[in-house]
């Protein structure tokens, strides 16, 4: 299988895995867990799940972890801790749907950043894909998400979008010998520790509740949904997302990341019994159409490096 196809498969698996988070964290939140506690335990538990694989992957390659220290710091402190802090601070002031809509503008931020730094207008296919994907995102989350007016809440959601964009940029950087699973595990551990330390200062409420929670129409111990989120929604999601981004580049990977919203809606329908509307289905189709329109950076680079036919001037 070609590296690009492997990258797409990894990103789709990552989106499916990330999509489980909301449906399985919601029972914990309804039972009394604070959002900060849920995401802190999620990150730390995910790093523990990945630890044996990380140790196996790094055998004899420990210097790679030091060489990639800035990537690990970026992944842990910005992509994990900062993004989560900004998002949860945003939803305390504006509706969740609005915060999600703004956070998932990350692919558009990457397109605009490339435009500004290279001073080259994106290809028409990229612009078309951006319009389709963002339009589909609005439909999946709900047009009502555009009604928020709190300036600080909007600013915090935008900060979360920047952190999300940083995640894809850091994930797509050259590995320099560091396996993707090691970057995921180290980043989650660092991010979880950072969130925990902030919580100990009292800046974040870290409230947990034991006992059973409502799940799939019945009840289950609190650790069951947490285990699903730690394994699928965190460990697998981050490891495959980083592996996919490394093969596809940050732009295409970020657009494929929008599938998380689609799968989150599907899991909310299957697990929580929330309705899946015709508009959401149409929005998912638009997101898929937008992704299909986005060329990967590797494709563009190859095209740019291909020898151009020699132009022979003709005397007039």
Backbone torsions as a table, in degrees:
resi	resn	phi	psi	omega
1	UNK	NA	138.0	-178.7
2	UNK	-66.2	150.2	179.0
3	UNK	-54.9	-37.6	-179.1
4	UNK	-67.0	-38.9	178.1
5	UNK	-66.4	-38.7	175.7
6	UNK	-63.0	-39.0	179.0
7	UNK	-63.5	-43.4	178.6
8	UNK	-63.3	-44.0	179.4
9	UNK	-61.2	-41.5	179.6
10	UNK	-64.9	-40.2	-179.3
11	UNK	-69.6	-36.7	177.4
12	UNK	-65.6	-43.7	177.0
13	UNK	-61.8	-39.4	177.8
14	UNK	-62.6	-43.8	179.8
15	UNK	-64.2	-42.0	176.8
16	UNK	-60.7	-44.3	-177.5
17	UNK	-66.6	-47.1	177.0
18	UNK	-59.7	-34.5	-177.7
19	UNK	-64.3	-19.5	178.4
20	UNK	-75.9	-18.5	-170.5
21	UNK	-59.1	-52.3	-175.5
22	UNK	-61.1	-44.8	-176.7
23	UNK	-65.5	-31.1	-177.6
24	UNK	-98.7	-17.6	174.0
25	UNK	-82.6	-30.6	-177.2
26	UNK	-55.6	-42.2	176.9
27	UNK	-59.4	-34.7	177.6
28	UNK	-67.5	-43.0	179.6
29	UNK	-64.1	-40.5	179.3
30	UNK	-67.7	-25.2	179.0
31	UNK	-81.4	-10.8	177.7
32	UNK	122.3	-1.0	176.1
33	UNK	-68.3	142.1	172.6
34	UNK	-80.9	148.1	179.0
35	UNK	-55.4	-39.6	-179.1
36	UNK	-64.3	-40.3	178.7
37	UNK	-65.2	-41.7	-178.9
38	UNK	-62.3	-44.8	-176.4
39	UNK	-74.9	-30.9	177.6
40	UNK	-67.2	-48.5	178.9
41	UNK	-64.7	-36.6	178.3
42	UNK	-59.3	-47.9	-178.1
43	UNK	-65.9	-44.5	-178.8
44	UNK	-67.2	-41.8	179.0
45	UNK	-65.6	-38.9	177.7
46	UNK	-62.0	-39.8	179.2
47	UNK	-66.3	-35.5	178.0
48	UNK	-67.1	-40.2	178.2
49	UNK	-60.4	-40.7	-177.5
50	UNK	-80.7	-15.7	-172.3
51	UNK	-52.8	-50.4	-179.5
52	UNK	-60.1	-38.2	-179.8
53	UNK	-69.0	-38.5	178.9
54	UNK	-63.3	-46.5	-179.9
55	UNK	-61.1	-39.6	178.5
56	UNK	-67.3	-42.3	-177.8
57	UNK	-68.3	-29.8	-175.2
58	UNK	-92.4	0.3	-177.5
59	UNK	-56.3	122.0	-178.9
60	UNK	77.1	0.9	-178.0
61	UNK	-127.0	30.2	-177.9
62	UNK	-60.9	-33.2	177.6
63	UNK	-59.1	-25.1	179.3
64	UNK	-62.8	-32.7	179.5
65	UNK	-66.0	-38.4	178.6
66	UNK	-71.6	-39.9	178.7
67	UNK	-62.1	-31.8	-177.6
68	UNK	-96.7	21.7	-173.7
69	UNK	-59.2	-35.2	-179.2
70	UNK	-72.2	-34.2	174.7
71	UNK	-66.3	-41.8	179.2
72	UNK	-63.5	-43.2	177.9
73	UNK	-62.4	-43.0	179.1
74	UNK	-63.5	-41.7	179.8
75	UNK	-66.6	-46.1	-175.5
76	UNK	-74.0	-49.3	-172.4
77	UNK	-82.8	-34.5	-177.4
78	UNK	-98.8	-56.9	-174.2
79	UNK	-66.4	-34.9	-178.6
80	UNK	-96.8	-64.4	-172.1
81	UNK	-70.7	-54.2	-175.9
82	UNK	-62.5	-44.1	-178.7
83	UNK	-61.4	-43.5	-179.6
84	UNK	-67.0	-41.7	178.7
85	UNK	-61.5	-46.0	-178.6
86	UNK	-64.2	-41.0	-178.0
87	UNK	-65.1	-47.5	-177.5
88	UNK	-70.2	-31.2	173.6
89	UNK	-67.0	-35.4	-179.9
90	UNK	-67.1	-44.6	-176.1
91	UNK	-72.3	-8.9	173.2
92	UNK	-78.7	-11.1	-176.7
93	UNK	-122.0	-25.0	-178.6
94	UNK	-132.3	163.5	179.5
95	UNK	-60.2	149.1	-179.9
96	UNK	-57.6	-41.6	-178.5
97	UNK	-61.0	-38.0	179.0
98	UNK	-67.9	-43.7	179.7
99	UNK	-61.9	-41.6	178.5
100	UNK	-64.1	-42.6	-178.7
101	UNK	-59.7	-43.5	-178.2
102	UNK	-72.9	-41.3	-179.6
103	UNK	-60.9	-38.1	-177.4
104	UNK	-85.1	16.7	166.6
105	UNK	-82.3	2.8	-178.6
106	UNK	-51.4	-43.7	177.9
107	UNK	-59.5	-39.0	178.7
108	UNK	-66.4	-36.2	176.8
109	UNK	-61.8	-39.1	179.5
110	UNK	-66.9	-38.7	177.3
111	UNK	-63.5	-45.9	-179.3
112	UNK	-66.4	-37.9	179.2
113	UNK	-64.0	-44.3	177.9
114	UNK	-62.9	-38.7	178.2
115	UNK	-62.6	-44.0	-177.3
116	UNK	-70.7	-39.5	-175.1
117	UNK	-80.5	-32.4	-179.9
118	UNK	-94.9	-15.5	-176.9
119	UNK	58.1	29.2	176.1
120	UNK	-118.6	126.0	-179.8
121	UNK	-64.6	134.7	178.6
122	UNK	-58.4	153.5	178.4
123	UNK	-62.8	151.4	179.1
124	UNK	-53.5	-34.9	179.7
125	UNK	-63.4	-36.6	179.5
126	UNK	-68.8	-42.9	179.3
127	UNK	-64.6	-42.5	178.9
128	UNK	-63.7	-45.1	178.8
129	UNK	-61.4	-37.4	179.0
130	UNK	-63.7	-45.4	-178.8
131	UNK	-63.9	-45.6	-179.1
132	UNK	-63.7	-45.5	-176.2
133	UNK	-66.9	-44.0	-179.9
134	UNK	-68.0	-38.2	175.5
135	UNK	-61.8	-42.8	176.8
136	UNK	-64.2	-36.7	178.2
137	UNK	-61.2	-42.2	178.2
138	UNK	-60.7	-41.9	-178.6
139	UNK	-69.0	-39.3	-179.2
140	UNK	-66.8	-45.7	-178.1
141	UNK	-76.1	-34.3	178.8
142	UNK	120.0	128.0	179.9
143	UNK	-56.6	-24.9	179.0
144	UNK	-64.2	-13.8	179.7
145	UNK	-65.4	-15.8	-177.3
146	UNK	-84.0	5.0	-172.1
147	UNK	-92.4	-5.0	-176.5
148	UNK	-69.4	147.0	-177.5
149	UNK	-128.6	-8.1	-176.9
150	UNK	-67.0	113.7	-175.5
151	UNK	-62.8	-41.9	-179.0
152	UNK	-66.9	-40.4	177.5
153	UNK	-61.4	-41.9	177.6
154	UNK	-64.1	-39.6	179.6
155	UNK	-65.0	-40.2	178.9
156	UNK	-66.4	-40.0	177.6
157	UNK	-64.4	-38.4	177.4
158	UNK	-65.7	-37.2	176.2
159	UNK	-61.4	-38.8	176.4
160	UNK	-63.9	-36.4	177.2
161	UNK	-63.8	-40.2	177.5
162	UNK	-63.1	-43.8	178.0
163	UNK	-62.3	-38.6	177.5
164	UNK	-63.7	-41.3	177.9
165	UNK	-63.8	-39.4	178.1
166	UNK	-61.5	-38.0	177.9
167	UNK	-54.9	-47.9	-177.9
168	UNK	-69.7	-35.5	178.8
169	UNK	-66.9	-46.7	180.0
170	UNK	-64.0	-41.7	-179.2
171	UNK	-64.4	-31.0	-175.5
172	UNK	-88.2	-7.1	-179.6
173	UNK	-65.2	153.4	178.1
174	UNK	-53.6	136.3	-171.9
175	UNK	-70.3	-32.8	-177.8
176	UNK	53.4	40.0	175.9
177	UNK	89.5	-4.3	-179.4
178	UNK	-91.7	118.0	179.6
179	UNK	-62.5	145.2	179.1
180	UNK	-55.0	-37.9	-178.5
181	UNK	-66.0	-30.8	178.6
182	UNK	-70.9	-39.8	176.6
183	UNK	-63.4	-41.6	179.3
184	UNK	-63.8	-49.0	-177.7
185	UNK	-64.0	-46.0	-179.5
186	UNK	-66.6	-39.4	179.4
187	UNK	-65.2	-42.5	178.9
188	UNK	-64.9	-41.5	178.8
189	UNK	-62.4	-47.3	-179.7
190	UNK	-64.2	-45.1	179.5
191	UNK	-63.4	-42.1	178.7
192	UNK	-63.9	-42.0	178.1
193	UNK	-64.2	-40.6	179.4
194	UNK	-62.9	-45.1	178.6
195	UNK	-64.0	-39.6	178.8
196	UNK	-64.0	-43.0	179.3
197	UNK	-64.3	-40.7	177.3
198	UNK	-63.7	-38.6	178.1
199	UNK	-64.3	-36.8	179.9
200	UNK	-66.4	-24.5	177.6
201	UNK	-76.2	-11.3	-177.9
202	UNK	92.9	-4.0	-179.7
203	UNK	-70.3	-26.8	177.5
204	UNK	-123.8	132.0	177.4
205	UNK	-75.7	118.6	179.4
206	UNK	-107.9	85.6	-176.9
207	UNK	-112.4	126.0	178.1
208	UNK	-123.0	154.9	-179.7
209	UNK	-134.4	132.2	177.9
210	UNK	-87.2	-172.4	177.8
211	UNK	90.2	-168.0	-177.7
212	UNK	-86.7	153.7	175.4
213	UNK	-126.8	158.1	177.5
214	UNK	-74.0	130.1	-178.1
215	UNK	-155.1	127.2	174.7
216	UNK	54.6	42.4	177.4
217	UNK	79.1	0.0	178.4
218	UNK	-134.0	-144.7	177.4
219	UNK	-135.0	156.5	-179.5
220	UNK	-153.6	154.9	175.7
221	UNK	-58.0	150.3	-175.7
222	UNK	-56.9	-28.7	-174.6
223	UNK	-77.6	-13.9	-179.5
224	UNK	-67.4	-56.1	177.2
225	UNK	-63.7	-32.2	178.3
226	UNK	-65.5	-37.7	178.6
227	UNK	-65.2	-40.2	177.9
228	UNK	-61.4	-44.3	-179.5
229	UNK	-67.6	-41.0	-178.6
230	UNK	-64.4	-43.3	-176.1
231	UNK	-80.5	-56.7	-175.0
232	UNK	-82.6	-54.6	-172.5
233	UNK	-75.7	-7.4	-178.7
234	UNK	-127.0	-66.8	-175.2
235	UNK	-60.4	-56.0	-179.2
236	UNK	-66.6	-40.6	-175.8
237	UNK	-61.9	-48.8	-178.1
238	UNK	-70.9	-42.0	-178.1
239	UNK	-62.6	-46.3	-179.7
240	UNK	-72.6	-33.6	177.7
241	UNK	-63.5	-41.6	178.3
242	UNK	-68.1	-41.7	178.6
243	UNK	-63.2	-41.9	179.6
244	UNK	-67.9	-41.2	179.7
245	UNK	-63.2	-36.8	179.6
246	UNK	-63.5	-29.6	-179.2
247	UNK	-88.9	-28.2	-172.5
248	UNK	-105.3	-19.7	-171.8
249	UNK	91.2	158.8	-172.3
250	UNK	-67.2	-33.8	-174.3
251	UNK	-69.3	-56.0	-178.9
252	UNK	-64.1	-38.3	179.1
253	UNK	-61.7	-39.6	-179.3
254	UNK	-67.0	-36.0	177.4
255	UNK	-69.4	-39.8	175.7
256	UNK	-64.4	-29.3	177.4
257	UNK	-62.6	-22.3	177.2
258	UNK	-63.1	-20.4	178.3
259	UNK	-62.7	-19.9	177.3
260	UNK	-56.7	-40.1	-179.7
261	UNK	-63.1	-40.4	179.6
262	UNK	-64.5	-49.1	-178.5
263	UNK	-68.0	-32.3	177.2
264	UNK	-62.2	-40.0	177.3
265	UNK	-65.3	-38.7	179.6
266	UNK	-66.3	-43.6	179.6
267	UNK	-67.6	-35.1	176.6
268	UNK	-63.3	-34.2	177.1
269	UNK	-69.9	-44.7	-176.0
270	UNK	-75.4	-41.5	-172.8
271	UNK	-90.7	-42.3	-173.8
272	UNK	-101.9	-8.1	179.8
273	UNK	76.2	15.2	178.2
274	UNK	-73.7	143.7	-175.5
275	UNK	-70.3	147.0	175.9
276	UNK	-112.5	110.2	-172.0
277	UNK	-86.6	165.9	177.8
278	UNK	-63.0	-36.7	178.2
279	UNK	-62.9	-39.2	178.7
280	UNK	-66.1	-39.4	177.7
281	UNK	-64.3	-42.9	176.9
282	UNK	-63.2	-40.7	177.8
283	UNK	-61.6	-41.2	177.3
284	UNK	-61.3	-39.0	177.9
285	UNK	-64.7	-39.1	178.6
286	UNK	-66.6	-39.1	177.2
287	UNK	-61.5	-44.1	178.0
288	UNK	-61.3	-41.2	178.8
289	UNK	-64.5	-39.7	178.6
290	UNK	-64.4	-43.5	178.5
291	UNK	-61.9	-41.5	-179.4
292	UNK	-63.5	-23.1	-178.6
293	UNK	-84.3	-13.9	-173.3
294	UNK	-88.3	118.7	174.3
295	UNK	-79.5	152.1	177.5
296	UNK	-79.0	157.1	177.9
297	UNK	-60.9	-34.1	-178.7
298	UNK	-64.5	-35.7	178.2
299	UNK	-65.8	-43.7	-180.0
300	UNK	-66.3	-39.2	-179.8
301	UNK	-64.5	-42.5	179.0
302	UNK	-61.3	-43.0	-179.9
303	UNK	-63.7	-37.3	-178.7
304	UNK	-70.4	-28.8	-177.0
305	UNK	-88.9	-9.7	-179.9
306	UNK	-67.8	139.0	179.5
307	UNK	-63.3	133.3	179.3
308	UNK	-89.3	147.7	179.8
309	UNK	-62.6	138.1	-178.2
310	UNK	-69.4	134.6	179.8
311	UNK	-98.8	119.5	-178.4
312	UNK	-99.7	115.7	-179.4
313	UNK	-63.1	142.2	178.7
314	UNK	-110.9	125.5	-179.9
315	UNK	-65.8	136.3	-179.9
316	UNK	-109.4	NA	NA
